[in-house]
Amino acid sequence: MIRSAFLPAIFTQSSGLVVLGKSSFSQNSSRTAERRSLPGAILIASPCPVCREHPLQGRQTACSAACRRERSRRREAEARQHREDELRVLALAARQAIEALERRLADAK
């Protein structure tokens, strides 16, 4: 919450919405704020997290089907990269174990 003598109280909700209004606003309940309107309050919608151009309305998580597809592709790419990183670590550990075993066998001769 940001307070100023010249500006109304500014509240930031966990959903990313910014609410300008009276200090009696409950910060802990973004759902309550959506259900009831506060006198003198202005709701500023958060932008689409994908394109950062269009504001989201209601319970939207992306502004369009194209943004939903792009978000899905990004998530898939992140998951693929994570799997590849895990496999790379496992392959390195396996190679080190094989080299250690080969050294033991060579020392035993």
C-alpha positions as CSV (number, residue, x, y, z in Angstrom):
1,M,0.0,0.0,0.0
2,I,1.3,3.4,-0.9
3,R,-0.1,6.5,0.8
4,S,0.2,10.2,-0.1
5,A,-1.4,13.3,1.3
6,F,-2.3,14.3,-2.3
7,L,-3.3,11.0,-3.8
8,P,-5.8,8.3,-2.9
9,A,-4.5,5.1,-1.3
10,I,-3.0,2.7,-3.8
11,F,-3.4,-1.0,-3.2
12,T,-1.7,-3.8,-5.2
13,Q,-3.4,-7.2,-5.1
14,S,-1.8,-10.6,-5.5
15,S,-3.5,-10.9,-8.8
16,G,-1.5,-8.0,-10.2
17,L,-4.5,-5.5,-10.2
18,V,-3.8,-2.1,-8.8
19,V,-6.7,-0.5,-7.0
20,L,-7.0,3.2,-6.2
21,G,-9.5,4.1,-3.5
22,K,-10.2,4.3,0.2
23,S,-8.0,2.9,2.9
24,S,-10.8,0.6,4.1
25,F,-10.1,-1.7,1.1
26,S,-9.2,-5.2,2.2
27,Q,-5.8,-6.1,0.7
28,N,-6.1,-9.7,1.6
29,S,-9.2,-10.4,-0.5
30,S,-8.9,-9.7,-4.2
31,R,-12.0,-11.7,-4.8
32,T,-14.0,-9.5,-2.5
33,A,-12.7,-6.5,-4.5
34,E,-13.9,-8.0,-7.7
35,R,-17.4,-8.8,-6.4
36,R,-18.1,-5.4,-4.9
37,S,-17.3,-1.9,-6.2
38,L,-15.8,0.6,-3.8
39,P,-17.0,4.2,-4.0
40,G,-14.3,6.2,-5.7
41,A,-12.2,3.2,-6.6
42,I,-10.7,2.7,-10.0
43,L,-9.6,-0.8,-11.1
44,I,-6.6,-0.9,-13.5
45,A,-6.4,-4.2,-15.2
46,S,-3.1,-5.9,-15.6
47,P,-1.7,-6.4,-19.1
48,C,-1.5,-9.8,-20.9
49,P,1.6,-11.6,-19.5
50,V,2.4,-12.9,-23.0
51,C,2.1,-9.8,-25.3
52,R,2.1,-7.2,-22.6
53,E,-0.2,-5.1,-24.8
54,H,-3.9,-5.8,-24.1
55,P,-5.4,-5.6,-20.6
56,L,-7.0,-8.7,-19.2
57,Q,-10.6,-8.8,-18.3
58,G,-12.3,-10.7,-15.5
59,R,-10.7,-14.2,-15.0
60,Q,-8.6,-14.1,-18.2
61,T,-5.1,-15.4,-18.1
62,A,-4.2,-14.4,-21.7
63,C,-5.8,-11.8,-24.0
64,S,-6.4,-14.1,-27.0
65,A,-6.1,-17.6,-28.4
66,A,-2.8,-16.6,-30.0
67,C,-1.4,-15.6,-26.6
68,R,-2.6,-18.8,-25.0
69,R,-0.9,-20.8,-27.7
70,E,2.3,-18.8,-27.3
71,R,2.2,-19.3,-23.5
72,S,1.7,-23.0,-24.0
73,R,4.7,-23.2,-26.4
74,R,6.9,-21.3,-24.0
75,R,5.9,-23.6,-21.1
76,E,6.6,-26.7,-23.3
77,A,10.0,-25.2,-24.3
78,E,10.9,-24.5,-20.7
79,A,9.9,-28.1,-19.7
80,R,11.9,-29.5,-22.6
81,Q,14.9,-27.5,-21.6
82,H,14.6,-28.6,-18.0
83,R,14.4,-32.3,-19.1
84,E,17.5,-31.8,-21.3
85,D,19.4,-30.2,-18.5
86,E,18.6,-33.1,-16.2
87,L,19.6,-35.7,-18.8
88,R,22.8,-33.8,-19.4
89,V,23.7,-34.0,-15.7
90,L,22.8,-37.7,-15.6
91,A,24.9,-38.4,-18.7
92,L,27.9,-36.5,-17.2
93,A,27.5,-38.5,-13.9
94,A,27.3,-41.8,-15.8
95,R,30.4,-40.9,-17.9
96,Q,32.4,-40.0,-14.7
97,A,31.3,-43.3,-13.1
98,I,32.4,-45.3,-16.1
99,E,35.8,-43.5,-16.3
100,A,36.3,-44.1,-12.6
101,L,35.5,-47.8,-13.0
102,E,37.9,-48.0,-16.0
103,R,40.7,-46.4,-13.9
104,R,40.1,-49.0,-11.2
105,L,40.2,-51.8,-13.6
106,A,43.4,-50.4,-15.2
107,D,45.0,-50.0,-11.8
108,A,44.1,-53.6,-10.8
109,K,46.0,-55.1,-13.7
